[in-house]
Amino acid sequence: MNGHGYTRSLYDPCVYFRKLPSSEYIYLLLYVDDMLIASKNRSSIDKLKVQLSYELEMKDLKEAKRILGMKIERDIVKGRVSLT
């Protein structure tokens, strides 16, 4: 991911991030053979998926509902994401 301009987190080696030109961030979280991409910028998420699909065999499961046994809840009106 370093070749794509991403920085590996100092706190968790499974987390990569990149600051976008809009000053927002995109995060790539990896765990064994699972991947979660998070950003406010949808076009950046789509662009990363295309880049990765050239390098990896992957299946897009669309919007995540669960990750690592945790349920992902979104409140679009309040702009919040929480894990339970």
Biopython code that builds the backbone (N, CA, C, O; Angstrom):
import numpy as np
from Bio.PDB.StructureBuilder import StructureBuilder

atoms = [
    (1, "MET", "N", (0.825, -1.206, 0.000)),
    (1, "MET", "CA", (0.000, 0.000, 0.000)),
    (1, "MET", "C", (0.860, 1.257, 0.000)),
    (1, "MET", "O", (0.415, 2.332, -0.401)),
    (2, "ASN", "N", (2.090, 1.103, 0.454)),
    (2, "ASN", "CA", (2.981, 2.260, 0.450)),
    (2, "ASN", "C", (3.165, 2.817, -0.960)),
    (2, "ASN", "O", (3.315, 4.026, -1.134)),
    (3, "GLY", "N", (3.154, 1.941, -1.966)),
    (3, "GLY", "CA", (3.289, 2.365, -3.354)),
    (3, "GLY", "C", (2.106, 3.168, -3.858)),
    (3, "GLY", "O", (2.209, 3.853, -4.876)),
    (4, "HIS", "N", (0.987, 3.091, -3.163)),
    (4, "HIS", "CA", (-0.218, 3.842, -3.542)),
    (4, "HIS", "C", (-0.377, 5.110, -2.706)),
    (4, "HIS", "O", (-1.408, 5.778, -2.784)),
    (5, "GLY", "N", (0.632, 5.445, -1.911)),
    (5, "GLY", "CA", (0.578, 6.674, -1.119)),
    (5, "GLY", "C", (-0.058, 6.512, 0.246)),
    (5, "GLY", "O", (-0.394, 7.504, 0.892)),
    (6, "TYR", "N", (-0.229, 5.276, 0.699)),
    (6, "TYR", "CA", (-0.831, 5.028, 2.005)),
    (6, "TYR", "C", (0.253, 4.895, 3.065)),
    (6, "TYR", "O", (1.367, 4.455, 2.782)),
    (7, "THR", "N", (-0.088, 5.280, 4.275)),
    (7, "THR", "CA", (0.810, 5.174, 5.414)),
    (7, "THR", "C", (0.274, 4.108, 6.355)),
    (7, "THR", "O", (-0.925, 4.058, 6.630)),
    (8, "ARG", "N", (1.157, 3.265, 6.842)),
    (8, "ARG", "CA", (0.754, 2.233, 7.801)),
    (8, "ARG", "C", (0.663, 2.870, 9.182)),
    (8, "ARG", "O", (1.559, 3.609, 9.589)),
    (9, "SER", "N", (-0.406, 2.587, 9.893)),
    (9, "SER", "CA", (-0.615, 3.139, 11.223)),
    (9, "SER", "C", (0.480, 2.670, 12.188)),
    (9, "SER", "O", (0.894, 1.511, 12.156)),
    (10, "LEU", "N", (0.929, 3.567, 13.023)),
    (10, "LEU", "CA", (1.895, 3.210, 14.065)),
    (10, "LEU", "C", (1.237, 2.422, 15.187)),
    (10, "LEU", "O", (1.916, 1.736, 15.951)),
    (11, "TYR", "N", (-0.081, 2.520, 15.287)),
    (11, "TYR", "CA", (-0.816, 1.906, 16.396)),
    (11, "TYR", "C", (-1.379, 0.537, 16.058)),
    (11, "TYR", "O", (-1.573, -0.294, 16.946)),
    (12, "ASP", "N", (-1.643, 0.297, 14.778)),
    (12, "ASP", "CA", (-2.191, -0.983, 14.353)),
    (12, "ASP", "C", (-1.656, -1.305, 12.965)),
    (12, "ASP", "O", (-1.967, -0.596, 12.008)),
    (13, "PRO", "N", (-0.856, -2.363, 12.837)),
    (13, "PRO", "CA", (-0.253, -2.667, 11.540)),
    (13, "PRO", "C", (-1.244, -3.118, 10.471)),
    (13, "PRO", "O", (-0.862, -3.281, 9.312)),
    (14, "CYS", "N", (-2.496, -3.320, 10.834)),
    (14, "CYS", "CA", (-3.523, -3.726, 9.869)),
    (14, "CYS", "C", (-4.274, -2.525, 9.292)),
    (14, "CYS", "O", (-5.188, -2.696, 8.485)),
    (15, "VAL", "N", (-3.896, -1.314, 9.701)),
    (15, "VAL", "CA", (-4.598, -0.102, 9.267)),
    (15, "VAL", "C", (-3.657, 0.761, 8.424)),
    (15, "VAL", "O", (-2.536, 1.076, 8.825)),
    (16, "TYR", "N", (-4.153, 1.128, 7.247)),
    (16, "TYR", "CA", (-3.442, 2.041, 6.360)),
    (16, "TYR", "C", (-4.346, 3.238, 6.114)),
    (16, "TYR", "O", (-5.570, 3.111, 6.119)),
    (17, "PHE", "N", (-3.738, 4.406, 5.900)),
    (17, "PHE", "CA", (-4.544, 5.604, 5.652)),
    (17, "PHE", "C", (-3.808, 6.524, 4.692)),
    (17, "PHE", "O", (-2.593, 6.437, 4.513)),
    (18, "ARG", "N", (-4.596, 7.417, 4.075)),
    (18, "ARG", "CA", (-4.041, 8.409, 3.153)),
    (18, "ARG", "C", (-4.891, 9.652, 3.237)),
    (18, "ARG", "O", (-6.120, 9.577, 3.238)),
    (19, "LYS", "N", (-4.238, 10.797, 3.309)),
    (19, "LYS", "CA", (-4.956, 12.072, 3.304)),
    (19, "LYS", "C", (-5.269, 12.433, 1.854)),
    (19, "LYS", "O", (-4.385, 12.432, 0.998)),
    (20, "LEU", "N", (-6.519, 12.735, 1.598)),
    (20, "LEU", "CA", (-6.973, 13.073, 0.257)),
    (20, "LEU", "C", (-6.764, 14.566, -0.001)),
    (20, "LEU", "O", (-6.616, 15.334, 0.949)),
    (21, "PRO", "N", (-6.749, 14.990, -1.261)),
    (21, "PRO", "CA", (-6.587, 16.417, -1.570)),
    (21, "PRO", "C", (-7.645, 17.303, -0.892)),
    (21, "PRO", "O", (-7.402, 18.483, -0.641)),
    (22, "SER", "N", (-8.807, 16.729, -0.604)),
    (22, "SER", "CA", (-9.894, 17.485, 0.043)),
    (22, "SER", "C", (-9.687, 17.604, 1.553)),
    (22, "SER", "O", (-10.560, 18.116, 2.254)),
    (23, "SER", "N", (-8.543, 17.138, 2.063)),
    (23, "SER", "CA", (-8.202, 17.118, 3.497)),
    (23, "SER", "C", (-8.969, 16.053, 4.271)),
    (23, "SER", "O", (-8.833, 15.966, 5.491)),
    (24, "GLU", "N", (-9.771, 15.244, 3.590)),
    (24, "GLU", "CA", (-10.412, 14.101, 4.226)),
    (24, "GLU", "C", (-9.435, 12.932, 4.163)),
    (24, "GLU", "O", (-8.392, 13.020, 3.517)),
    (25, "TYR", "N", (-9.779, 11.842, 4.834)),
    (25, "TYR", "CA", (-8.929, 10.663, 4.856)),
    (25, "TYR", "C", (-9.657, 9.461, 4.286)),
    (25, "TYR", "O", (-10.886, 9.395, 4.301)),
    (26, "ILE", "N", (-8.880, 8.512, 3.783)),
    (26, "ILE", "CA", (-9.409, 7.213, 3.395)),
    (26, "ILE", "C", (-8.617, 6.181, 4.190)),
    (26, "ILE", "O", (-7.395, 6.272, 4.312)),
    (27, "TYR", "N", (-9.332, 5.206, 4.723)),
    (27, "TYR", "CA", (-8.725, 4.176, 5.566)),
    (27, "TYR", "C", (-8.928, 2.809, 4.930)),
    (27, "TYR", "O", (-9.996, 2.505, 4.398)),
    (28, "LEU", "N", (-7.901, 2.006, 4.993)),
    (28, "LEU", "CA", (-7.957, 0.627, 4.524)),
    (28, "LEU", "C", (-7.598, -0.244, 5.719)),
    (28, "LEU", "O", (-6.491, -0.159, 6.252)),
    (29, "LEU", "N", (-8.543, -1.081, 6.133)),
    (29, "LEU", "CA", (-8.336, -1.956, 7.283)),
    (29, "LEU", "C", (-8.283, -3.389, 6.786)),
    (29, "LEU", "O", (-9.195, -3.846, 6.098)),
    (30, "LEU", "N", (-7.220, -4.096, 7.132)),
    (30, "LEU", "CA", (-7.002, -5.457, 6.663)),
    (30, "LEU", "C", (-6.959, -6.415, 7.838)),
    (30, "LEU", "O", (-6.376, -6.113, 8.879)),
    (31, "TYR", "N", (-7.579, -7.571, 7.665)),
    (31, "TYR", "CA", (-7.508, -8.617, 8.677)),
    (31, "TYR", "C", (-7.609, -9.960, 7.968)),
    (31, "TYR", "O", (-8.669, -10.315, 7.454)),
    (32, "VAL", "N", (-6.512, -10.704, 7.937)),
    (32, "VAL", "CA", (-6.394, -11.981, 7.250)),
    (32, "VAL", "C", (-6.854, -11.805, 5.797)),
    (32, "VAL", "O", (-6.122, -11.220, 4.998)),
    (33, "ASP", "N", (-8.039, -12.291, 5.437)),
    (33, "ASP", "CA", (-8.499, -12.137, 4.054)),
    (33, "ASP", "C", (-9.717, -11.222, 3.955)),
    (33, "ASP", "O", (-10.464, -11.284, 2.979)),
    (34, "ASP", "N", (-9.917, -10.376, 4.959)),
    (34, "ASP", "CA", (-11.009, -9.399, 4.937)),
    (34, "ASP", "C", (-10.437, -7.997, 4.806)),
    (34, "ASP", "O", (-9.336, -7.712, 5.277)),
    (35, "MET", "N", (-11.193, -7.136, 4.165)),
    (35, "MET", "CA", (-10.765, -5.769, 3.933)),
    (35, "MET", "C", (-11.961, -4.848, 4.118)),
    (35, "MET", "O", (-13.067, -5.162, 3.678)),
    (36, "LEU", "N", (-11.740, -3.719, 4.765)),
    (36, "LEU", "CA", (-12.779, -2.710, 4.936)),
    (36, "LEU", "C", (-12.183, -1.383, 4.520)),
    (36, "LEU", "O", (-11.092, -1.024, 4.963)),
    (37, "ILE", "N", (-12.887, -0.650, 3.674)),
    (37, "ILE", "CA", (-12.439, 0.662, 3.215)),
    (37, "ILE", "C", (-13.431, 1.684, 3.761)),
    (37, "ILE", "O", (-14.644, 1.513, 3.635)),
    (38, "ALA", "N", (-12.904, 2.751, 4.369)),
    (38, "ALA", "CA", (-13.776, 3.768, 4.959)),
    (38, "ALA", "C", (-13.298, 5.165, 4.576)),
    (38, "ALA", "O", (-12.108, 5.472, 4.643)),
    (39, "SER", "N", (-14.247, 5.999, 4.174)),
    (39, "SER", "CA", (-13.962, 7.393, 3.851)),
    (39, "SER", "C", (-15.287, 8.119, 3.655)),
    (39, "SER", "O", (-16.302, 7.501, 3.335)),
    (40, "LYS", "N", (-15.270, 9.423, 3.847)),
    (40, "LYS", "CA", (-16.450, 10.228, 3.516)),
    (40, "LYS", "C", (-16.553, 10.414, 2.007)),
    (40, "LYS", "O", (-17.624, 10.732, 1.489)),
    (41, "ASN", "N", (-15.446, 10.218, 1.305)),
    (41, "ASN", "CA", (-15.362, 10.464, -0.127)),
    (41, "ASN", "C", (-15.611, 9.170, -0.901)),
    (41, "ASN", "O", (-14.711, 8.341, -1.036)),
    (42, "ARG", "N", (-16.814, 9.001, -1.400)),
    (42, "ARG", "CA", (-17.216, 7.770, -2.081)),
    (42, "ARG", "C", (-16.400, 7.507, -3.342)),
    (42, "ARG", "O", (-16.069, 6.357, -3.633)),
    (43, "SER", "N", (-16.075, 8.546, -4.086)),
    (43, "SER", "CA", (-15.312, 8.336, -5.319)),
    (43, "SER", "C", (-13.907, 7.817, -5.018)),
    (43, "SER", "O", (-13.350, 7.060, -5.812)),
    (44, "SER", "N", (-13.330, 8.209, -3.894)),
    (44, "SER", "CA", (-12.012, 7.694, -3.501)),
    (44, "SER", "C", (-12.092, 6.220, -3.127)),
    (44, "SER", "O", (-11.166, 5.457, -3.403)),
    (45, "ILE", "N", (-13.188, 5.819, -2.504)),
    (45, "ILE", "CA", (-13.393, 4.405, -2.176)),
    (45, "ILE", "C", (-13.478, 3.594, -3.468)),
    (45, "ILE", "O", (-12.824, 2.559, -3.598)),
    (46, "ASP", "N", (-14.274, 4.059, -4.410)),
    (46, "ASP", "CA", (-14.433, 3.359, -5.685)),
    (46, "ASP", "C", (-13.109, 3.266, -6.440)),
    (46, "ASP", "O", (-12.797, 2.230, -7.027)),
    (47, "LYS", "N", (-12.336, 4.343, -6.425)),
    (47, "LYS", "CA", (-11.037, 4.363, -7.101)),
    (47, "LYS", "C", (-10.080, 3.348, -6.469)),
    (47, "LYS", "O", (-9.369, 2.642, -7.184)),
    (48, "LEU", "N", (-10.059, 3.272, -5.142)),
    (48, "LEU", "CA", (-9.197, 2.311, -4.460)),
    (48, "LEU", "C", (-9.618, 0.877, -4.779)),
    (48, "LEU", "O", (-8.766, 0.013, -4.987)),
    (49, "LYS", "N", (-10.922, 0.621, -4.817)),
    (49, "LYS", "CA", (-11.403, -0.718, -5.162)),
    (49, "LYS", "C", (-10.918, -1.138, -6.546)),
    (49, "LYS", "O", (-10.502, -2.281, -6.736)),
    (50, "VAL", "N", (-10.967, -0.228, -7.507)),
    (50, "VAL", "CA", (-10.502, -0.531, -8.864)),
    (50, "VAL", "C", (-9.005, -0.822, -8.843)),
    (50, "VAL", "O", (-8.553, -1.791, -9.453)),
    (51, "GLN", "N", (-8.230, 0.013, -8.141)),
    (51, "GLN", "CA", (-6.784, -0.202, -8.064)),
    (51, "GLN", "C", (-6.471, -1.575, -7.479)),
    (51, "GLN", "O", (-5.651, -2.316, -8.020)),
    (52, "LEU", "N", (-7.124, -1.906, -6.381)),
    (52, "LEU", "CA", (-6.858, -3.177, -5.709)),
    (52, "LEU", "C", (-7.309, -4.374, -6.536)),
    (52, "LEU", "O", (-6.686, -5.434, -6.481)),
    (53, "SER", "N", (-8.388, -4.214, -7.302)),
    (53, "SER", "CA", (-8.889, -5.329, -8.101)),
    (53, "SER", "C", (-7.906, -5.727, -9.199)),
    (53, "SER", "O", (-7.944, -6.864, -9.668)),
    (54, "TYR", "N", (-7.025, -4.812, -9.619)),
    (54, "TYR", "CA", (-5.981, -5.154, -10.586)),
    (54, "TYR", "C", (-4.889, -5.999, -9.953)),
    (54, "TYR", "O", (-4.223, -6.774, -10.639)),
    (55, "GLU", "N", (-4.703, -5.854, -8.646)),
    (55, "GLU", "CA", (-3.615, -6.534, -7.951)),
    (55, "GLU", "C", (-4.059, -7.765, -7.170)),
    (55, "GLU", "O", (-3.254, -8.662, -6.921)),
    (56, "LEU", "N", (-5.325, -7.816, -6.784)),
    (56, "LEU", "CA", (-5.833, -8.890, -5.931)),
    (56, "LEU", "C", (-7.105, -9.480, -6.507)),
    (56, "LEU", "O", (-7.868, -8.799, -7.193)),
    (57, "GLU", "N", (-7.322, -10.740, -6.224)),
    (57, "GLU", "CA", (-8.617, -11.334, -6.535)),
    (57, "GLU", "C", (-9.533, -10.960, -5.381)),
    (57, "GLU", "O", (-9.289, -11.352, -4.240)),
    (58, "MET", "N", (-10.571, -10.214, -5.667)),
    (58, "MET", "CA", (-11.439, -9.768, -4.588)),
    (58, "MET", "C", (-12.898, -9.761, -5.004)),
    (58, "MET", "O", (-13.233, -9.697, -6.187)),
    (59, "LYS", "N", (-13.750, -9.826, -4.003)),
    (59, "LYS", "CA", (-15.191, -9.809, -4.189)),
    (59, "LYS", "C", (-15.737, -8.615, -3.416)),
    (59, "LYS", "O", (-15.499, -8.492, -2.214)),
    (60, "ASP", "N", (-16.460, -7.742, -4.091)),
    (60, "ASP", "CA", (-17.026, -6.560, -3.449)),
    (60, "ASP", "C", (-18.357, -6.937, -2.805)),
    (60, "ASP", "O", (-19.316, -7.278, -3.498)),
    (61, "LEU", "N", (-18.406, -6.874, -1.488)),
    (61, "LEU", "CA", (-19.625, -7.208, -0.752)),
    (61, "LEU", "C", (-20.471, -5.974, -0.449)),
    (61, "LEU", "O", (-21.426, -6.035, 0.326)),
    (62, "LYS", "N", (-20.106, -4.851, -1.074)),
    (62, "LYS", "CA", (-20.815, -3.567, -0.926)),
    (62, "LYS", "C", (-20.689, -3.055, 0.501)),
    (62, "LYS", "O", (-19.672, -3.281, 1.157)),
    (63, "GLU", "N", (-21.704, -2.375, 0.978)),
    (63, "GLU", "CA", (-21.656, -1.738, 2.299)),
    (63, "GLU", "C", (-21.580, -2.789, 3.405)),
    (63, "GLU", "O", (-22.396, -3.708, 3.468)),
    (64, "ALA", "N", (-20.581, -2.632, 4.272)),
    (64, "ALA", "CA", (-20.370, -3.605, 5.350)),
    (64, "ALA", "C", (-21.454, -3.502, 6.419)),
    (64, "ALA", "O", (-21.859, -2.408, 6.813)),
    (65, "LYS", "N", (-21.905, -4.644, 6.871)),
    (65, "LYS", "CA", (-22.887, -4.726, 7.964)),
    (65, "LYS", "C", (-22.223, -5.212, 9.249)),
    (65, "LYS", "O", (-22.639, -4.857, 10.352)),
    (66, "ARG", "N", (-21.167, -6.044, 9.085)),
    (66, "ARG", "CA", (-20.438, -6.602, 10.225)),
    (66, "ARG", "C", (-18.959, -6.682, 9.876)),
    (66, "ARG", "O", (-18.586, -6.845, 8.714)),
    (67, "ILE", "N", (-18.125, -6.563, 10.906)),
    (67, "ILE", "CA", (-16.686, -6.762, 10.742)),
    (67, "ILE", "C", (-16.133, -7.314, 12.052)),
    (67, "ILE", "O", (-16.371, -6.749, 13.119)),
    (68, "LEU", "N", (-15.404, -8.404, 11.969)),
    (68, "LEU", "CA", (-14.791, -9.037, 13.140)),
    (68, "LEU", "C", (-15.794, -9.286, 14.265)),
    (68, "LEU", "O", (-15.472, -9.111, 15.440)),
    (69, "GLY", "N", (-16.995, -9.689, 13.905)),
    (69, "GLY", "CA", (-18.018, -10.007, 14.894)),
    (69, "GLY", "C", (-18.758, -8.800, 15.447)),
    (69, "GLY", "O", (-19.635, -8.951, 16.298)),
    (70, "MET", "N", (-18.419, -7.602, 14.977)),
    (70, "MET", "CA", (-19.085, -6.382, 15.443)),
    (70, "MET", "C", (-20.086, -5.911, 14.391)),
    (70, "MET", "O", (-19.822, -5.980, 13.191)),
    (71, "LYS", "N", (-21.220, -5.440, 14.852)),
    (71, "LYS", "CA", (-22.239, -4.904, 13.959)),
    (71, "LYS", "C", (-21.936, -3.429, 13.692)),
    (71, "LYS", "O", (-21.640, -2.670, 14.614)),
    (72, "ILE", "N", (-22.012, -3.039, 12.432)),
    (72, "ILE", "CA", (-21.771, -1.654, 12.038)),
    (72, "ILE", "C", (-23.122, -0.962, 11.885)),
    (72, "ILE", "O", (-23.960, -1.386, 11.089)),
    (73, "GLU", "N", (-23.324, 0.099, 12.651)),
    (73, "GLU", "CA", (-24.571, 0.863, 12.576)),
    (73, "GLU", "C", (-24.259, 2.260, 12.059)),
    (73, "GLU", "O", (-23.301, 2.896, 12.500)),
    (74, "ARG", "N", (-25.077, 2.734, 11.118)),
    (74, "ARG", "CA", (-24.886, 4.059, 10.532)),
    (74, "ARG", "C", (-26.107, 4.928, 10.789)),
    (74, "ARG", "O", (-27.246, 4.476, 10.670)),
    (75, "ASP", "N", (-25.855, 6.171, 11.139)),
    (75, "ASP", "CA", (-26.906, 7.170, 11.246)),
    (75, "ASP", "C", (-26.526, 8.276, 10.273)),
    (75, "ASP", "O", (-25.747, 9.171, 10.604)),
    (76, "ILE", "N", (-27.078, 8.206, 9.079)),
    (76, "ILE", "CA", (-26.711, 9.142, 8.024)),
    (76, "ILE", "C", (-27.121, 10.560, 8.383)),
    (76, "ILE", "O", (-26.404, 11.508, 8.063)),
    (77, "VAL", "N", (-28.259, 10.722, 9.040)),
    (77, "VAL", "CA", (-28.746, 12.051, 9.409)),
    (77, "VAL", "C", (-27.761, 12.737, 10.359)),
    (77, "VAL", "O", (-27.439, 13.911, 10.178)),
    (78, "LYS", "N", (-27.282, 12.006, 11.371)),
    (78, "LYS", "CA", (-26.347, 12.573, 12.350)),
    (78, "LYS", "C", (-24.893, 12.458, 11.901)),
    (78, "LYS", "O", (-24.004, 13.035, 12.527)),
    (79, "GLY", "N", (-24.645, 11.714, 10.816)),
    (79, "GLY", "CA", (-23.292, 11.551, 10.325)),
    (79, "GLY", "C", (-22.431, 10.714, 11.251)),
    (79, "GLY", "O", (-21.249, 11.004, 11.438)),
    (80, "ARG", "N", (-23.024, 9.667, 11.836)),
    (80, "ARG", "CA", (-22.308, 8.822, 12.801)),
    (80, "ARG", "C", (-22.236, 7.375, 12.340)),
    (80, "ARG", "O", (-23.128, 6.864, 11.664)),
    (81, "VAL", "N", (-21.147, 6.741, 12.727)),
    (81, "VAL", "CA", (-20.974, 5.309, 12.531)),
    (81, "VAL", "C", (-20.575, 4.754, 13.885)),
    (81, "VAL", "O", (-19.720, 5.319, 14.567)),
    (82, "SER", "N", (-21.193, 3.648, 14.275)),
    (82, "SER", "CA", (-20.826, 3.039, 15.560)),
    (82, "SER", "C", (-20.721, 1.526, 15.398)),
    (82, "SER", "O", (-21.332, 0.932, 14.509)),
    (83, "LEU", "N", (-19.937, 0.925, 16.275)),
    (83, "LEU", "CA", (-19.748, -0.516, 16.301)),
    (83, "LEU", "C", (-20.349, -1.063, 17.590)),
    (83, "LEU", "O", (-20.163, -0.495, 18.666)),
    (84, "THR", "N", (-21.078, -2.181, 17.466)),
    (84, "THR", "CA", (-21.657, -2.794, 18.678)),
    (84, "THR", "C", (-21.231, -4.247, 18.757)),
    (84, "THR", "O", (-21.605, -4.950, 19.697)),
]
sb = StructureBuilder()
sb.init_structure("model")
sb.init_model(0)
sb.init_chain("A")
sb.init_seg("    ")
for serial, (resi, resn, name, xyz) in enumerate(atoms, 1):
    if name == "N":
        sb.init_residue(resn, " ", resi, " ")
    sb.init_atom(name, np.array(xyz, "f"), 0.0, 1.0, " ", f" {name:<3s}", serial, name[0])
structure = sb.get_structure()
